[in-house]
């Protein structure tokens, strides 16, 4: 069998890339190892209820008239009508460093601007310089790593403000410990603080169904439960893939959206130096479902809380199983215009040690016990921020880095992948390119634009 263009990975980056290809060459196929698409942003059912994985909020919100905005550029590239998707904006979010300070922000940048002005008056002038810098800076230009933390510290001269600004950006996209590349920082600052956050009115399943239907109408095909065992190549050119089943599919072009290291691992005789970097940041997340009529004390006007309870903000792999001194508290129902559900949901995310969880997973009973103990501990940590809710829980589920690795094949369950990004998507083969997190675009819109960008740059010109 021969398919002109293959896309490995049915996450949002892979789907967007395949849609873009299908607009001009319908002979494209997505290969997805699991039974459903979505990758890190998918869903599962428990007690006849749909729960989303990955999706807290989508960054890069834009009004329909802003034609240059990433969101609207993406929709045009995919030939999707904006009216086909109802967007619900965040209400208001905040960065809360317990016992120190709080910064509120929303999709109106003026709120964050006024917060910095009133709470960090001596740093406000430099803060405005930062905004001017981001407006002029090209984060996609080739450049070596430059420390965002050093740049901010020198510019703003206030460690607390630096850490508070970095906290949401790191939790929503940094694969570096205690820092970000300046280019990545600029992308995320604009995506979260200047453009803002939103989500579709429907579930992630509705969004995936829309994309899938659109793709199939263009002639593209999908194979689920279809895991690639190896990428076949000769003299620097890919010839096809071999599946776990033993089946071989030939192709002219191959796009991988599963990560740089994960892709190199499929290439026999790939040079060891291609496995760049070893630091991988793992996360643990617990979903709590509560009875709505008994959860009235919970915040109704807050979408996301990025918190820190430590003396200093530390964004690194913890020595213990988890580091719950900082994290993310998300209320998926607290978006403007989102229909009320029968039950209320809280999602609690913080950093985790992959190695400890992986070792523990060899003993299923101990692994489950530790997950339960972690969830129980987390509930008490949440109460200073959102009030009491323990007695209202009707369902809870905890995902560790091991869970993420199992369902996404991300190395060490690291959702933000390799700290070393490959901006041009080129890993040294004539007709094989990567897109997605390891290409350098961040967030859901960024990941989808990554797929589109690499297709436009490397694949469409050759079709």
N, C-alpha and C positions, 0 to 999 in steps of 0.2 A: 504494500500500500504506500502511496505517496501523497502527502498533503503539502502544497506549496509553502504555507506558513503555519508553524506550530507555536503555541503560547503555552509555556509550562506554568501552571498556577492559576486558579480561578478566583483569586482575591480581586479586590476592586481595581488594582493596577492592571492586572491581567485582563479583566473584563473590558476596561476602558481601552486598552491597547487593541484588543481583538475587535471591538466595535469600530475603532478608527480604521483598522485595516479593512474590515468587511465593507466599509463605505465604498472602497475602490477595488477591492479584490475579495470576493466572498469566499474563496477557497482557503479559509483560515479555521483552525480548530484549537479549542482550549482543552488542555489535559489537566484534570483536577483529581487528586488522589482520594478525596473524600466524597461522600454521597451528595453533598450540597456545596454550592459556591459560597464565596464570601471571605474565606481565609480568616484573618483576624477579626473581621467584622461580619459575623454570621449570627446564628440563633440556635436555640434548642428548646425542647418542650419538657416541662415538668408539671404534673397535675393538671394537664390540659391547658396550661398557660405558656405562652411564648415568651422566652427570655432572650434578650439580645446579648451577644458577646462583643466586647471591644468598643462598641459605640457609646461614648459618653455624650459627646457633642462634636459637630463638624465645624472646623475653623474656616476662615476665609469667607464670611458672609458678605454679600453685596446686593444692593438694590438692582432691579432689572435694568435701569438706565445706564449703569456703569459698565460700559462695554469692554473696558480694559481689565476689569477685575478677574482674578483667576476662576471664580465660580462661573461667570458668564462666558469666559473664553472656553472653559471645559465643555459647557453645554453646546456651544456652537460647533466645537470640534467633533462632538459625538452626535450632532444633529438631533439633539433632544430639545423639545419645546419646554420653556420654563414653566408654562402653565400646567404641564403634565405632573409637576411635583409641587406640593404645597410645603413652604418652608416656615418653620416656627423658630423665632429668634429666642435667645436666652433672655431671662428676665433681668437678673443681676447676679454677678458672681463676685467672689472676693478672695484676696490673699490674706490669711490671718496667721500672724506669728504670735502665738498665745503669750500674753504677758508683755508684749512689746508694742505691736502696731497692726492696724488693719488697712488694707487698700481695696476699695470697691472699684469694679469696672463693669462695663456692659458693651453693647454694640454701638454706643455713642462714646467716642473717645474722650469727649469733654469731661466725662465723669472721672476717669482715671487722671486726666490732666489736672482737674480741680483737687483731687485727693492728694496728689504729689505736691501741688502748690500749698495746700493748707497744712500738710503733715511733715513735709520735708522742704520748707521754704528756702533754706540755704542751697539745696540741690536743684531747685526748680529751673534756674537758668541753664545749667548743664543738661538737665533733662530735656529742655527744649532744643538744645544743640544735638542731643541724641536723635530726636525726631527728625531734625533737618538732615542728619547724617543718613538715617534709614531711607528717607525720601530719595536721596541721591545715589545710594549705594547699590551696586549690582552684585547680588549674592551668588549669581550663577557663573560669574567669570572665574576661570581657572585661577586658583590661588592656594598656597600652602596653609596649613592650620594656623589660625590666629586666635588667641584666647579671648573669648568674649568677656570672661570674668575680669581679666587684667584690663581690658579696654574700658569696661564700665567702672571699675574701681578707680582708675586714673581720671576718668571724666567726671564721675559723680561725687567721688570722695566721701561716700557714705555706705559702709558695709551693709547695714540693715536694708537700705533701699535697693542696693545691688542684689542681695539675696532674695528679697521679696519680688523683684521684677523677674529674676531668673526662675523662681520656683515653679510657676505654671508652665513656662516654656520647657523646662527640663522634664517635668512629669508628662508633658504632651509631645515630647519628640527627641530628647537628647539621649544618644547612645554613649556619651562620654561621662566619666565620673567627675562630679564637682566642677564641670565646665561645659562650654559649648564652643564649637567653631563659630567664629564671628559671622560667617555667612549663614550658618544654620540659625543663629540667634536672630539675625535680621529678618529671615523668612518667618520665624515663629512669632517674633514681636509684632510684625505686621498682621500675621494671620489671626492672632488672638486679641491683641490690644487695639489695633487700628481698625481691622475689618470686623472681627468679632465672631461669635459662635451661634450655631443654629442646629436644627435637626429636621429631617423630613416629618411631615405630619403623621404618616403611617409608620409601620415598623421597618426594621432593616430588611425583613423578608419582602415587604412590599417594594422597597427600593431595588433589591436584587431581582425580584420578579420583573420589574419594569425594564431594567437593564438587559436581562436575559431575553425577554420577549423582543425588545428592540434589536438586539444582536441577531437573533434567529430570523427575524423578518428580513434582515439584510443578507441572509444566506449563510451565516457562520454556523459552526457546529460545536458541540460540547460533548466531552466524554468524562463522566464522573467515575469514581472508583477505579481510577486509571493512574497508577503510580509509575513514574519514570525510574527505571533502574540505572540506566547509564545514557549519556549523550555520546553518540557515535561521531567520530571525526577522523580526518586524514589530512595531513600536511596543512594544518591551521585552518581547516574548513570543516564545518559540521555537515554530516551527511544524513543524520536522522537521530532517532532515539530508540532504545530498547526498553520495553515495559517490563514490569515484574512478572507478567504472565508469559514473557518470552517473545511476545509479538514485537516486530520491528516496524517502525513508521519512518519512511524517508521524507525529507523536506528540503526546500531550497533556503529557507530562512527560519531561524529559531530565536524566540524571545523568551527569556526566563525571568519570572517575577518572584522567585522563591528566595532570593538573597544571593550575595556574591559567593560566600563560602559554600553555601548549600549547592549552588550551581557548579562550582569547581569540583566539589566532591563527586559529581556525576560524570566528570570527564576523566576517563582513564589516562594515567600517565601525566595528569596535570602537575605542573611544578609545585613543589611544597611551598614556595614563597608566595603562592597565590592565596594561601590561607592567612590573610593578614589580620593581625591583632588577635588578642585573646580575651580582652575584657568584654563581658556580656552582662548587661543589666537585666535582672529578672524582676518580675512583679507578682504580687499576689492580690487577688481581688475577691471580695465577698459581696454577694447580692443578697439583700434582705427584702423580703416582701412582707408588707404590713397590712392589717385591716384598715381601710381608709377611714371608716367611721370612728376608729379608736386612735387615729394618728393625727388629730387636729393640732396637737402641740408642735408638730414638726414645722420647719420653715416652709412657707408657701410662696415667698417672694425671692428665694435664692435658688439659683440653678446649680452652681458648683462652688465648693469651698476648697481652696488649696491651703493646707495648714502646716504649721511647724510648731512643735512643742519643745524642741531642744534649745539649748543655749545658743547654738549656731546651727544654721541649715546645712545638712550633710546629705548629698545626693551621690551615694556610692553603694556598692554591694555590701550588705551588712555581714558582720562576723557570725551573727546568730541567724535563725531561720527567717526572721523578719526584722524590719526597722519601722516600727509604727510611730516613731517620734514625728514623722512627717508623712504626708500623703494627700489623697484626693477624696473628697466626699461629694458624690454627684446625686442629684435628685432628677432622674430621667423624666419625671412628669411635670417638672417646673419650667416649661417653655411656653412662650406666649402663643395662644391659639391652639394648644395641644388639648385634645379631648380628655376629659377626666376618666380615669379607669376605676374599676371596682376596688382595686388594691393599690397601695402606695409602695414605691420602690426606692431603696437607697443602695448605692454602689460605693464600696469603700476600697480604695486601692493604695498599696504602699510597696516599698522595695523589699525584695526577698533574695535569699541566698540559694541559688540553683543547686549547688553541689550538695548542700545539706538535705534539701528536699529530694534530690535524686537518690541519694544514699538511703534515705528513709523509705522511699517508695518500694524498695525490695521487700519490705515488711508491710503488706497492705493494712493490717490491723493497726500498727503503730502510726502509719501514714494518715489514716482516717482520724485517729485519735488526736494527732497533732493538728490536723486541719480544724477539728472541732474546738480544741483548746485555743487556737489562734483566733478563730471567729468569736469565741466567748470573750477573750481579752479585748478584741477590737471594739466590741459593743460598748464597753466601759470607757474606752478612749473617745468614742464619738459623742458621748453625752454632754461634755462641756461645750461642744459646738452646736448641737442640734436638739438637746433635751433628751428626756428619758423615752425609750421606745422598746426596751427588752420584752416587756409583757405583751407587746402587740405583734410579735413576729409569728407569721404563719408558715414561712418557708425561707430557707437560706441555702446558699450554695457557694463553695469556695473553690477558686481556681488557683493553682500554684504554677510556678514556672514549668514543672513537669507536665501539668495538664496542657499548657500552651504548646510545649514541645511535641506532645503526643498528637495533638489535633492540627498543628500547623507545620510541623517539622522544622520550625525555627530553632537554630542551634542554641542550646541551653535555654530554650523558651524565651529568648530575648526579642521582644516585640519590635524594638528599634534597630535590631540587626548589628552590623559591623560598624564600629566607630569610624573606620576608614571608608569614605564614600567615593564612588566612581562616577563623577558627574557626567561624563560622556557615554556611560553605559558600555564602554568597550573593555572587554577582558582578554583581548588578544586573539580572537578568532574572526575570520572574515565575515561570517554570516550569523554570528551568535552575539547577542547583546542582552544586558540585564536592565530591568526597570523596577521601580518600586522603592522601598525604604533605603536600600543600599546604593541607589543611584543618587540620593541626596534630597529629593523633594520630600516634604514632611506633611503629616496629617492626611486625612481622607482625600480632600481635594488635591493636595500635593501629590499623593500617591497615584491618583488617577491621571493627573497631568503628566506625571513621570512616564506612564505607559504611552500616552499620546505623544509626548515630546520625542521619546526614543524611536517610536514608529515613524514619525514625521522626518526625523533626522537620518535614520539608517535603513529603514525598510521600504517605505513608500517610494523613494526615488529609484529603487531597483526593481519595482514590480511593473 
